[in-house]
Amino acid sequence: MDSTGCSFSDVERWLTIATDRNDESNKDMESWNEFSAILFFQLLANKSGARYSEAKNQQTPDCLENLRWTDMNFYLYEERFYNSLAEGNWSQVEINSDMVKKFGEEYNNELARVLKQYGWD
């Protein structure tokens, strides 16, 4: 454990949970092209909302707080994206899709930064 109270085992445990949640999100993103029913988009929005709550409530080592914030925002905009699809609000679909991409990239960048900072890369 280093001076920030961040041990590799805590980080590894957090990342395992976060990665599983992200894998589920990716599966949902890939599946929506196969269906176009409003109910399906609402279901995906509900699942994204649940992932947001999980990310928000996940116990997080101090050194991963920025990563948790980015993770939460990814799922917040993912939920908004699916709700926009369900509502047929195409201008919001584009905005929320861009935000999902933005926070996905920020997540990857922050993860790389933390891993490098602690020599875990």
Residue pairs with C-beta under 8 A, 6 or more apart in sequence:
1 7
2 63
2 118
4 62
4 63
5 61
5 62
5 63
6 61
6 62
6 63
6 64
6 118
7 61
8 118
8 120
10 61
11 61
11 63
11 64
11 114
11 118
11 120
14 58
14 59
14 60
14 61
14 64
15 111
17 54
17 58
18 55
18 58
18 67
18 71
21 51
21 54
21 55
21 71
21 75
24 47
24 51
25 48
25 51
25 74
25 75
25 78
28 44
28 47
28 48
29 78
32 40
32 41
32 44
32 82
32 85
38 86
39 86
41 82
41 83
41 85
41 86
42 82
42 83
42 86
44 82
45 79
45 82
45 83
45 86
48 75
48 78
48 79
48 81
48 82
49 75
49 79
51 75
51 78
52 72
52 75
52 76
52 78
52 79
55 68
55 71
55 72
55 74
55 75
56 72
58 68
60 67
60 68
63 114
63 117
63 118
64 114
66 110
66 114
67 107
67 110
67 111
67 114
70 103
70 106
70 107
70 110
71 107
73 99
73 103
74 100
74 103
74 104
74 107
77 96
77 99
77 100
77 103
78 96
78 100
80 92
80 96
80 99
81 93
81 96
81 97
81 99
81 100
84 90
84 92
84 93
84 95
84 96
85 93
112 121
114 120
115 121
